[in-house]
Amino acid sequence: MSIKKVIQTINKNKSFLITSHVGLEGDALGGALGLAYLLKRKKKDVVIINEDPVPRNYKFLDNKALIKPLDAKIKRPDAAFILDCSDFSRCGKVANIIPKDIPLVVIDHHISNLKFADINWVESKSSSTGEMIYKLFKKMNVAFDRKSALCLYTAMLTDTGSFRFSMTSSYTHAAVAELIKFNIDANKVYQHIYESNSYEDMMILRKSLNTLKVDTKYKIAWFKINKDIAAPDIHSNQSENILDFARSIKDVEVCFLLKSTTDKNRARVNLRSKGKIDVSKIAHFFGGGGHKNASGCTIRSTIGKAEKDLLREIKKAIKKKIK
């Protein structure tokens, strides 16, 4: 198993760089911090660098001793961990600062993972990257403490949609049952993540809902957010809040959120499915990836053309499924 190679790499090296994907969310951040705490317990040197700063609603996890900005001067690491990324480009600008001659280790649970590293530990049946880091703690006999438990609990909570998505298993619940014993206040964690919206967030949500479109024939619902509605860097929870409305519509099978970026020829897409359509294949067509029911990509075109291209590919997938 690849987990054995991951453990070998940890035991063999002294210093590590950890990174994850652009657009940080709970699993990426919680998983990275959980791994960092494990490495520190093993007396290793570790630093976390991501393209994006810690989002506001995850500040309760922030650790400035471990998480450094993109332009930080760091010692050359012996190896690099890439978490929750299906391909190398998802690391964004961090890909440019990782030395090309050190071992790359991927820990990921996306079915679309391209296995681009030297060591690829990919478990598509795991609920989250955080669940895989939990498994690494157990395999290496490293004890949890409150910090590591809080990070891994957060990772699993967020990537399972508060334990309601289909990849939530009995193993997930057993892991959470152990972690929550470390003085984890589940209500307070939930409030930090999901109940800390600002007035501006609510205005973005209101404006976004006005863009809702539905194709009843193909059972598709979508939103289109341009710079007039919100800045390009709206956080992941805002995207999920918006998509939840589309996902709740009866008979809708696929929904997506289309967002403009600072580059007018690039559009960011979040795709969701209720199960019949594998949206990871649609995301992969545009150079992205993810899960069968939740995926994302960046389309290199104007937001208007991206909308047309997306609808074309989704309709193709639905037609194939009908046949």
Secondary structure, DSSP 4 states (H G I P E B T S, - for coil): -HHHHHHHHHHH-SEEEEE--SS--HHHHHHHHHHHHHHHHTT-EEEEE-SSPPPGGGGGG--TTTEE-TT---PPPSEEEEES-SSGGGGGGGGGTS-TTS-EEEEE--TT----SSEEEE-TTSS-HHHHHHHHHHHTTPPP-HHHHHHHHHHHHHHTTTTTSTT--HHHHHHHHHHTTTT--HHHHHHHHHS---HHHHHHHHHHHTT-EEETTTTEEEEEE-TTTS-TT--HHHHHHHHHHHHTSTT--EEEEEEE-SSTT-EEEEEEESSSS-HHHHHHHTT-EE-SSEEEEEESS-HHHHHHHHHHHHHHHHHHHH-
